[in-house]
Amino acid sequence: MNTITTRLLPESIAEYDWDDFVAAHPDGTLYHTRAWQRIAARAFGHEPYPLFAHEPRGRIRGTLPPLRLQSPLFGPSMVPLPYAT
């Protein structure tokens, strides 16, 4: 049985591994890439939380690129694809 773990993207996993996974996935879009997450974080001042699912040997099986948004009305929240159309 394969074990899959989900966690924050560590420095040991290169950004291109993430983006290669997104590019190869039939449902992957620009909004799923680390570049989009970085742009949105810098432009709007949100904190990125790049989550990924991987097998024990490190093979990426899924990604989720949420940003932590701070709303004066509702407080902090995690938004998976902010500013995506």
Backbone hydrogen bonds, N-H to C=O, Kabsch-Sander energy under -0.5 kcal/mol:
donor,donor_aa,acceptor,acceptor_aa,energy
5,T,54,H,-2.7
7,R,52,F,-2.1
9,L,50,P,-3.0
13,I,10,P,-1.4
14,A,12,S,-0.7
17,D,14,A,-0.9
18,W,14,A,-1.3
19,D,15,E,-2.5
20,D,16,Y,-2.7
21,F,17,D,-1.9
22,V,18,W,-2.2
23,A,19,D,-2.6
24,A,20,D,-1.9
25,H,21,F,-1.2
28,G,25,H,-1.5
32,H,29,T,-1.7
33,T,30,L,-1.5
37,Q,33,T,-1.8
38,R,34,R,-2.6
39,I,35,A,-2.5
40,A,36,W,-2.7
41,A,37,Q,-2.3
42,R,38,R,-2.4
43,A,39,I,-2.8
44,F,40,A,-2.0
45,G,41,A,-1.4
46,H,41,A,-0.7
47,E,68,R,-1.4
49,Y,66,P,-2.4
51,L,49,Y,-0.8
51,L,64,L,-2.6
52,F,7,R,-2.3
53,A,62,G,-2.7
54,H,5,T,-2.7
55,E,59,R,-2.1
58,G,55,E,-2.5
61,R,53,A,-3.5
62,G,53,A,-1.3
64,L,51,L,-2.6
67,L,79,V,-2.2
68,R,47,E,-3.2
69,L,67,L,-0.7
69,L,77,S,-3.0
71,S,69,L,-0.6
71,S,75,G,-2.2
75,G,71,S,-2.5
77,S,69,L,-2.3
79,V,67,L,-2.7
79,V,77,S,-0.5
84,A,81,L,-1.4
